[in-house]
Amino acid sequence: MSEPRFRHVLALLDGDSFRGVLSRAVRAAEADRALLTLAKTPDISRVIACLGMTPTAIMLPVELDAPARDELALVAESIPASISLRTILLRDDFGDSLIGLLRSGDYDLLVARQRLIHRSRRLRRLLDRMQISTLAIAETTGGRSEERRVGKECRSR
């Protein structure tokens, strides 16, 4: 029997389109009997859009984290019982809180959307320095969400 490649898998669940990330993270954790940590980003972009404000113009109260926390709890219920699981809700300064999480944990694998990993040079350097493997999941809808595409079609009519 070969030695497991990963002991601790971190899945970064951001926005609404994280099913591919979740699926691959669960498979990796299950294959190696690894601890799986689900880290969910707060969905502040929807709140900001609804309020018509810029991200720097508001301080978010804790209650606005409730939808992300509830969604994380629902997702956690779908994880097979054979997988050891932790859940974490990242702060709204998502980049800094992710960096802090990576530094404080003993992660072997980060599973996240490709765009998130490639967008942050600081994150890529840290992953390289800490020798954390990455599994970058490509966008399934060509980088444009179905909701946004449908909204654009409605406006063009």
C-alpha positions in Angstrom: 0.0 0.0 0.0 1.4 3.4 -1.0 1.8 6.3 1.4 -0.9 9.0 1.1 0.2 12.0 -0.9 -1.9 14.5 1.2 -2.7 14.7 4.9 -4.6 17.9 4.9 -6.7 19.3 2.0 -7.9 22.9 1.9 -10.8 23.7 -0.4 -11.5 27.3 -1.1 -15.2 27.8 -1.8 -15.8 31.3 -3.2 -19.0 32.7 -4.7 -21.7 30.5 -6.0 -19.8 28.4 -8.4 -17.7 26.2 -6.2 -19.2 22.7 -6.9 -16.2 21.7 -9.1 -13.8 22.7 -6.3 -15.8 20.9 -3.7 -16.0 17.7 -5.8 -12.3 17.5 -6.5 -11.3 18.3 -2.9 -13.6 15.6 -1.6 -12.1 13.1 -4.0 -8.6 14.0 -3.0 -9.4 13.8 0.8 -11.2 10.5 0.4 -8.4 8.9 -1.7 -5.8 9.8 0.8 -7.9 9.7 4.0 -6.9 13.3 4.5 -8.4 15.9 6.8 -10.6 18.3 4.6 -11.0 21.9 5.5 -13.7 23.9 3.7 -13.0 27.6 3.7 -15.9 29.8 2.5 -15.5 33.3 1.4 -18.2 35.7 2.5 -20.5 36.7 -0.4 -20.0 40.5 0.1 -20.2 41.2 -3.6 -23.9 40.6 -3.7 -24.4 42.8 -0.6 -22.3 45.6 -2.1 -24.2 45.4 -5.4 -27.6 45.5 -3.7 -26.5 48.5 -1.6 -24.9 50.2 -4.6 -21.7 50.9 -2.7 -18.1 50.5 -3.4 -16.2 47.9 -1.2 -14.2 50.5 0.6 -17.3 52.6 1.5 -18.8 50.1 3.9 -18.0 48.2 7.1 -19.9 44.9 7.0 -21.8 43.9 10.2 -21.4 40.3 11.4 -25.0 39.5 10.4 -24.1 39.7 6.7 -21.9 36.6 7.1 -25.0 34.5 8.0 -25.8 33.4 4.4 -22.3 32.2 3.8 -22.2 30.5 7.2 -25.5 28.8 6.5 -24.3 27.7 3.0 -21.1 26.3 4.5 -23.1 24.3 7.1 -25.3 22.8 4.3 -22.2 21.9 2.2 -20.6 20.3 5.3 -23.6 18.1 5.7 -23.1 16.7 2.2 -19.5 15.5 2.9 -19.2 11.7 3.4 -18.9 10.7 7.0 -15.7 8.9 6.3 -13.9 12.2 5.8 -12.6 14.2 8.8 -13.9 17.7 8.2 -13.3 21.3 9.4 -15.1 24.4 8.3 -13.9 28.0 8.3 -15.6 31.2 7.2 -13.0 33.6 5.9 -13.2 37.3 6.8 -14.2 39.9 4.2 -10.5 40.8 3.8 -10.4 37.4 2.0 -6.8 37.6 0.6 -5.2 38.4 4.0 -7.4 35.8 5.9 -6.5 33.1 3.3 -2.8 33.9 3.7 -3.1 33.7 7.5 -5.0 30.4 7.2 -2.3 28.9 5.0 0.4 30.0 7.3 -1.3 28.7 10.4 -2.2 25.3 9.0 -0.4 22.3 7.9 -1.9 22.0 4.4 -0.6 19.8 1.7 -3.1 20.7 -1.1 -5.1 23.8 -1.9 -8.1 23.2 -4.2 -9.5 26.5 -5.7 -10.8 28.1 -8.8 -8.0 28.7 -11.3 -8.7 32.4 -11.5 -8.3 32.9 -7.8 -4.9 31.2 -7.7 -3.6 33.0 -10.8 -4.8 36.4 -9.7 -2.6 36.6 -6.6 1.1 36.6 -7.0 1.5 36.8 -3.2 -0.6 33.6 -2.8 1.4 31.7 -5.4 4.7 32.7 -3.8 3.5 31.5 -0.4 2.2 28.2 -1.8 5.5 27.7 -3.5 7.5 28.6 -0.4 5.4 26.4 1.9 5.5 23.6 -0.7 1.7 23.3 -0.8 0.4 21.6 -3.9 -2.4 23.3 -5.8 -5.3 22.0 -7.9 -6.6 24.8 -10.0 -10.2 24.2 -11.2 -11.0 25.8 -14.5 -14.2 27.9 -14.9 -16.9 25.8 -16.4 -18.9 28.6 -18.0 -16.2 30.4 -19.8 -15.5 32.8 -16.9 -19.1 34.3 -17.0 -21.7 33.1 -14.6 -25.0 31.9 -15.9 -26.8 34.5 -13.8 -24.7 37.3 -15.3 -25.1 35.9 -18.9 -28.9 35.7 -18.5 -29.0 39.2 -17.0 -27.2 40.5 -20.0 -29.5 38.8 -22.4 -32.5 40.3 -20.6 -31.1 43.8 -20.8 -30.5 43.4 -24.5 -34.1 42.7 -25.3 
